[in-house]
Amino acid sequence: MIHFVGAGPGAPDLITVRGQRLLEEADVVIYAGSLVNPALLSSCQPRCEVRDSSGMTLEEVVEVMRRADEAGLDCVRLHTGDPSLYGAIREQMNELERLGIAYEVVPGVSSFLAAAAALGAEYTVPGISQSVIITRMEGRTPVPEGERMGALAAHGCTMVLFLSAGLLDAAQDELRAGGYGADTPCAIVHRASWPDEAVYRCTLDTLAACAREHGVTRTALVVVGEALGKHDARSLLYHPGFSHGYRSAVDASEGR
């Protein structure tokens, strides 16, 4: 069995219990060495074959998986965050299906969630933003025409940008063109949940300059939107005057 495992955002104790167990039992581990915290590998048994995929091609990764499967070994493919976000797992699963090799996916804590924790932020603030767009700036890898940054910015909701820390001059221009104001709250979260985590708050018109000032060019998420501001918004769910299936509304005239 091949196990695609989300390693979490960086902190070793933010991997799931299931992912931790699979690492402890694995015969072969292929990990994304440029992103995954190597401290996670301390869970592996001494007998475990550990391979760093940062210098490998898809074909080389799949060949390691194929050999492990042929030998009846358990193989963990360890991806950063959650494998479903920018993990390039679809192409690996396609090859495994072609070869008739069984696999499973174990979800992980995504870095966009760790970034919210670092910011003390709620991305979905009532009356401010009820949607989150996870995307990336177009660089060497293109994005579909309808998903250009400016087009997505027109929605005005919370945006989380992956893989874009080195492209913030262009991102800033597109976000402005899409409708965000110059004073829209922004934040750069560098290496969320790692020991050297850093949070830099700014506004949209100072976003690129903020990244340059702090030397951030990679391994960072950018969060954009009014949800990062200070708000007194309150949800209906816990409002005393709101009824739902578990609680009846309280009449304010009763003094409670």
Buried (B, 14 or more C-beta within 10 A) or exposed (E): BBBBBBBBBBBBEBBBEBBBBBBEBBBBBBBBBEBBBEEBBEBBEEEBBBBBBEEBEEEEBBEBBBEBBEEEBBBBBBBBBBBBBBBEBEEBBEBBEEEEBEBEBBBBBBBBBBBBBBBEBBBEBEEBBEEBBBBBBBEEEEBEEEEBBBBBBEBBBBBBBBBBBBBBBBBBEBBBBBEBEEEBBBBBBBBBBBEEBBBBBBBBBBBBEBBEEBEBEEBBBBBBBBBBEEBEEEEEEEEEEEEEEEEEEBEEEEEE
